[in-house]
Each structure stands twice: as C-alpha cells, then as structure tokens.
C-alpha cells in the first residue's frame, strides 16, 4: 500500500494514502489476513440456449460456477466481457437466466457456451495476518526511484505497458485517476498475467 503524511494531534505520522499526496511505498505488514490476486481467470461453461431478445441465444436457467479461490473481496471483482453475480465467501459466480451465449465451445458454428475472464483479490485460507510493526509501532516507507512489483492493486482496472499509475482512495495502485489533481506516482513496466499476478512498476 502507499503512504501519506498526516497530522494526528500534534504529531506528523505516516498513514495509508487516500491518493491526494502519496509519498512512498509501505514496506511493512499489518493485516488480519493475507491476500493474493487472481488475474484473468477464464471461466467457460456449456449452456443450452433459447432465443432471447434480438434473436440472441440466452441461457434459460441460472448457471453456477466455482472460482479457483473462495473468500473473494467483493469490491475487487470484475468479469469481462460477460457480467455475472458473485457469492464472495464460497467463490461462486452465477450467470443468471437471460445471459447471452457468447462462445462456440463445441465447434457447431453457433454459440453454445458462456466464456468470460474474471479478476479479483481473495483472502488466503488458514493463514492469519501479520503485524511487522508491533515492536516499534513504526513503518518503513520507500520513496526513492525504484523498480518494484506487488500483488496489491485494483483488480477492476487494466494495466497497459507504460500506463501511468495513481493511488486509489484506499492506498492501492491503479490506472484510475481518482480526481484531476491526484498525481501519477509510477508507470507500468510489466502488466500482471494469468500466470504471474504481480504488477511491476517504476516508482517515480
């Protein structure tokens, strides 16, 4: 996460940035649970189609599919190009009745399946969090120019090579600029991939 200076009482302290004036990268852990990122996980399911609006084949019933990971953080979830509903704790997505079929899985020449890519952050089960600041109540903040990578970033955005990176309202890297006056802090040097869900960046 990204740090920002703030005044609490009569002390200047480092806290999680809201994106307006980030100063550097927090190099300590203070969390109740460890998390990881799943980037472009592909979901494909065969579906029986019936004619729907505009003569498009749609599924007449709800279809449930399990993700690779449970305990999904709802705010991090995105599905492209097909929308679906998320049951975060169980790691299940639902394609509701009426979802268009968009993929020819069986080679029949017409859509007979639903295919989409999902991205999300999830809590790693059976591994409790850690607090590396417990002894000193201080955090290490890196602020010099550096090349780094992380798996904590907004998963509902895309990360093209050389794109500007900003800081979200909760201290995560993102290509979304929360407000016109929020500064860019880094550029993307290697986007995340389905095999390696890390974002590599050059801190400016």
C-alpha positions as CSV (number, residue, x, y, z in Angstrom):
1,X,0.0,0.0,0.0
2,X,1.0,3.6,-0.4
3,X,1.8,6.0,2.4
4,X,0.9,9.7,3.0
5,X,1.8,12.1,5.8
6,X,-1.0,13.3,8.1
7,X,-1.2,15.2,11.4
8,X,-2.8,13.4,14.3
9,X,-2.9,15.5,17.5
10,X,0.4,17.4,17.4
11,X,2.3,14.6,15.6
12,X,3.1,14.1,11.9
13,X,2.5,10.5,11.1
14,X,2.6,8.2,8.1
15,X,-0.7,6.6,7.2
16,X,-2.3,4.9,4.3
17,X,-2.7,7.3,1.4
18,X,-6.1,8.5,0.0
19,X,-4.4,9.2,-3.3
20,X,-4.1,13.0,-2.9
21,X,-0.5,13.3,-1.7
22,X,1.3,9.9,-1.6
23,X,5.0,10.0,-0.6
24,X,6.1,6.3,-0.9
25,X,5.6,2.6,-0.6
26,X,4.8,1.0,2.8
27,X,7.2,-1.9,3.3
28,X,5.5,-3.4,6.4
29,X,2.6,-5.8,7.0
30,X,-0.3,-5.0,9.3
31,X,-3.3,-7.1,8.3
32,X,-5.8,-9.6,9.8
33,X,-5.5,-11.9,6.8
34,X,-3.1,-12.4,3.8
35,X,-4.5,-11.9,0.4
36,X,-3.5,-12.6,-3.2
37,X,-4.7,-11.7,-6.7
38,X,-6.2,-13.8,-9.4
39,X,-5.7,-12.1,-12.8
40,X,-7.7,-13.1,-15.9
41,X,-9.0,-16.4,-14.6
42,X,-11.0,-17.9,-17.5
43,X,-14.5,-19.3,-16.9
44,X,-16.1,-21.4,-19.6
45,X,-19.3,-23.4,-19.3
46,X,-21.5,-25.2,-21.8
47,X,-25.1,-23.8,-21.9
48,X,-28.3,-24.7,-23.6
49,X,-29.6,-21.7,-25.5
50,X,-33.1,-20.5,-26.2
51,X,-34.0,-17.5,-28.3
52,X,-34.0,-14.3,-26.4
53,X,-34.1,-10.6,-27.2
54,X,-32.9,-9.7,-30.7
55,X,-33.0,-13.4,-31.7
56,X,-29.9,-14.0,-29.5
57,X,-29.3,-17.3,-27.7
58,X,-29.5,-17.0,-24.0
59,X,-29.4,-19.4,-21.1
60,X,-33.0,-20.1,-19.7
61,X,-31.7,-21.1,-16.2
62,X,-29.2,-19.8,-13.7
63,X,-25.7,-21.4,-14.1
64,X,-23.3,-21.7,-11.1
65,X,-19.6,-22.0,-11.5
66,X,-16.9,-22.2,-8.8
67,X,-13.9,-19.9,-9.0
68,X,-10.4,-21.2,-8.3
69,X,-10.4,-19.5,-4.9
70,X,-13.1,-18.7,-2.2
71,X,-13.2,-15.7,0.2
72,X,-13.2,-13.1,-2.6
73,X,-13.2,-9.4,-1.7
74,X,-16.4,-8.2,-3.5
75,X,-15.0,-4.7,-4.3
76,X,-12.1,-6.2,-6.3
77,X,-14.2,-8.5,-8.5
78,X,-14.8,-7.8,-12.2
79,X,-15.9,-10.0,-15.1
80,X,-15.1,-9.2,-18.8
81,X,-16.9,-9.4,-21.2
82,X,-19.9,-11.2,-19.6
83,X,-21.4,-9.9,-16.3
84,X,-22.1,-12.4,-13.6
85,X,-23.2,-12.4,-10.0
86,X,-20.6,-13.2,-7.2
87,X,-21.1,-15.2,-4.0
88,X,-17.8,-14.0,-2.4
89,X,-17.4,-16.3,0.6
90,X,-17.8,-19.5,-1.4
91,X,-16.0,-18.2,-4.5
92,X,-19.0,-18.9,-6.8
93,X,-20.3,-16.9,-9.8
94,X,-23.8,-17.1,-11.2
95,X,-24.7,-16.5,-14.8
96,X,-28.4,-15.6,-14.3
97,X,-31.1,-16.7,-16.7
98,X,-31.1,-14.5,-19.8
99,X,-27.3,-14.3,-20.0
100,X,-26.3,-14.3,-23.7
101,X,-24.2,-17.3,-25.0
102,X,-21.0,-15.8,-26.5
103,X,-18.7,-18.8,-27.3
104,X,-18.7,-21.8,-29.6
105,X,-17.1,-24.4,-27.5
106,X,-18.2,-27.5,-29.5
107,X,-17.4,-26.2,-33.0
108,X,-21.0,-26.2,-34.1
109,X,-20.9,-22.8,-35.8
110,X,-23.2,-21.2,-33.2
111,X,-22.8,-20.1,-29.6
112,X,-23.3,-23.0,-27.2
113,X,-21.3,-21.8,-24.1
114,X,-20.6,-18.8,-22.0
115,X,-17.0,-17.6,-21.6
116,X,-15.6,-14.7,-19.6
117,X,-12.5,-13.6,-17.7
118,X,-12.6,-12.6,-14.1
119,X,-10.2,-10.7,-11.8
120,X,-10.3,-10.5,-8.1
121,X,-8.4,-10.4,-4.8
122,X,-9.0,-13.2,-2.3
123,X,-8.1,-14.0,1.3
124,X,-5.7,-16.9,1.6
125,X,-7.5,-19.5,3.8
126,X,-5.9,-20.9,7.0
127,X,-3.2,-18.2,7.1
128,X,-3.7,-15.5,9.6
129,X,-2.4,-12.0,9.1
130,X,0.8,-10.5,10.5
131,X,1.9,-7.2,12.1
132,X,5.5,-6.4,11.5
133,X,5.1,-3.0,13.2
134,X,4.1,-4.5,16.5
135,X,7.5,-4.0,18.2
136,X,8.2,-0.4,17.1
137,X,4.8,1.0,16.0
138,X,6.7,2.4,13.0
139,X,6.5,1.7,9.3
140,X,9.2,1.7,6.7
141,X,8.4,3.9,3.7
142,X,10.4,3.6,0.4
143,X,10.3,6.9,-1.5
144,X,13.3,6.9,-3.9
145,X,13.1,6.0,-7.6
146,X,12.9,2.2,-7.8
147,X,11.7,-0.7,-9.9
148,X,9.3,-2.9,-7.8
149,X,6.4,-5.3,-8.1
150,X,3.3,-6.0,-5.9
151,X,0.2,-8.1,-5.9
152,X,-1.9,-5.5,-4.1
153,X,-3.6,-3.2,-6.7
154,X,-7.1,-2.5,-8.0
155,X,-8.0,-5.6,-10.0
156,X,-11.0,-3.9,-11.7
157,X,-8.7,-1.8,-13.9
158,X,-6.5,-2.7,-16.9
159,X,-2.7,-2.1,-16.8
160,X,-1.2,-1.4,-20.2
161,X,2.6,-1.2,-20.6
162,X,3.8,2.3,-19.8
163,X,0.5,3.4,-18.3
164,X,0.5,6.0,-15.5
165,X,-0.3,4.7,-12.1
166,X,-2.1,6.6,-9.4
167,X,-3.1,5.8,-5.8
168,X,-6.7,4.9,-5.0
169,X,-8.8,6.1,-2.1
170,X,-7.7,3.1,0.0
171,X,-4.0,3.3,-0.9
172,X,-3.7,0.8,-3.8
173,X,-2.0,1.3,-7.1
174,X,-4.4,1.9,-10.0
175,X,-4.6,3.3,-13.5
176,X,-7.7,5.1,-12.5
177,X,-7.1,8.8,-11.5
178,X,-9.5,9.4,-8.6
179,X,-9.5,13.2,-9.2
180,X,-7.9,15.5,-11.7
181,X,-5.4,16.9,-9.3
182,X,-4.2,13.5,-8.0
183,X,-0.6,12.9,-9.1
184,X,0.8,9.9,-11.0
185,X,3.3,8.1,-8.9
186,X,4.6,5.3,-11.2
187,X,4.4,3.8,-14.6
188,X,3.6,0.2,-15.6
189,X,6.8,-1.8,-16.7
190,X,5.2,-5.2,-16.7
191,X,1.4,-5.9,-16.6
192,X,0.0,-8.7,-14.5
193,X,-0.6,-12.0,-16.3
194,X,-2.8,-15.1,-15.5
195,X,0.5,-17.0,-14.6
196,X,2.1,-14.2,-12.5
197,X,-0.5,-11.9,-10.9
198,X,2.1,-9.3,-10.0
199,X,2.1,-5.7,-11.2
200,X,5.7,-4.4,-12.0
201,X,6.2,-0.7,-11.9
202,X,8.8,2.1,-11.9
203,X,8.2,4.4,-8.9
204,X,8.8,8.0,-10.0
